[in-house]
Structure formats: C-alpha cells, structure tokens
Amino acid sequence: MDAVTGAGTGSLETRAAAALAREQARDVSPLIHELGLTEDDAAEPTALVSADQLLEVAEQLRLRGFMLMDSVGVDYLKYPAPRPKRFALLHNVYHPYEHRRLFLRVWLDDGEAVDSLYPVWRAANYLEREVYDLVGIEFRGHPDLRKVLTPDDLEGHPLRKDFPLGETPTLFRDGRFLDPAAFRAGVTGQSSGLTGWRGELRRGRGEDRLPPVMPEGGPK
C-alpha cells in the first residue's frame, strides 16, 4: 500500500514540478528586464514602452521569435483613475514555440503619432488601420493608413469616449447599406439581419450553411 501511495505521490510531484517548470519557462519578467523596460501592473504580462523606443523593442522581440498577434487602442478620457496620457496603444506579441505572451503598452497624447510596426511585422498593416479608424491614433511609416471599417465620410472615431452616441443608417463605399436595427438583429441572432448569417452560427450553434454571396456590382 505504501509503495502504491509512494508511486502515486511521486507521480503527482513529477507532474507538479513539470507544470512549475513550464510556468517558469513562460515567465516574461526576465525578458522585460533584459530589454530595459518597466513591467506594468496589469492582469497580463505587460511592458511599458515609450513611443520613441517602440520600433527598436519590436525588432528585438522579432529576433527572439515573437510574432505580432493584435493591436488595440484604448481611450482613458473618462477613466476614474488618473493615467499618464489619454490613450494607450497595446501591441500583443506571442512566441509560437515557447508559448510566451507579452503586451507592449505605449501611452500617447491626443494627436501624438507613433511609429508603425509594419517594417517589423507585416501583420501590423490591418491591425494599425483598425486602431487608426476607430480610435484615431496615427502611425508613422504605415504604407496605407486609411479607414478599414467605417465609411470614408464618417467624421470622428467611434471608440473615442467623446464620440456622440446614436444610430445613423450608413451607406458604405462598396454599396452596402447598414441599417442599425437590422444590424443589431443579426448580431443578437434575433433574425438573419443584414447578411443572413444568424448570430447563433457565430457562436458555434445552428445549421451549417454558407452566407449568401453579394451579387456583382452590389445589392440591387
């Protein structure tokens, strides 16, 4: 009985040690210090990066095997606690073999531009265009910095905290017409909405069917 118990305990200890080793291997704190950055107090591993050192840090991470996974902009205009600047740009980078993830946070004032990461990671192309479109952060050196989601004639940036709330029927450049009520119904799954692609399909439920194909030249 003791031998069986001992074997079981040893197996548990081995698994626990292996899990601890994996966790330590994924710890990016040493990497943050190696790059000369300050670790931010955040739920996910995050490093504070100044705007003028962002390109250099990104290149160092690329050389270490990291990839750019996502870029988001956050407006802290109405945040209750004080922040260094109004906007935060967050780049999410990930190492596909070592399974290490790190967020790079850059604080920016309204109207302050930052270098594009397109020269380092081509994935920055559409990611930065989305941040530019929705939050209004400009990226120096981006090869094609223009809107990617909202109509060309829409004034302002919808994810800014001072953007006026409301719903306006919108005609997009390619001829699509977005009616807010129909769009909402499609997103919630209440009806087929604009595209015939009900919300439950996006949640992995419902019958397996292809979305309708837009007729050539746009809707009639």
Secondary structure, 3 states (H helix, E strand, C coil): CHHHHHHHHHHHHHHHHHHHHHHHHCCCHHHHHHCCCEECCCCCCEEECCHHHHHHHHHHHHHCCCEEEEEEEEECCCCCCCCCCCEEEEEEEEECCCCEEEEEEEEECCCCCEECCCCCCCCHHHHHHHHHHHHCCCEECCCCCCCCCCCCCCCCCCCCCCCCCCCCCEECCCCCEECHHHHHHHHHCCCCCCCCCCHHHHCCCCCCCCCCCCCCCCCC
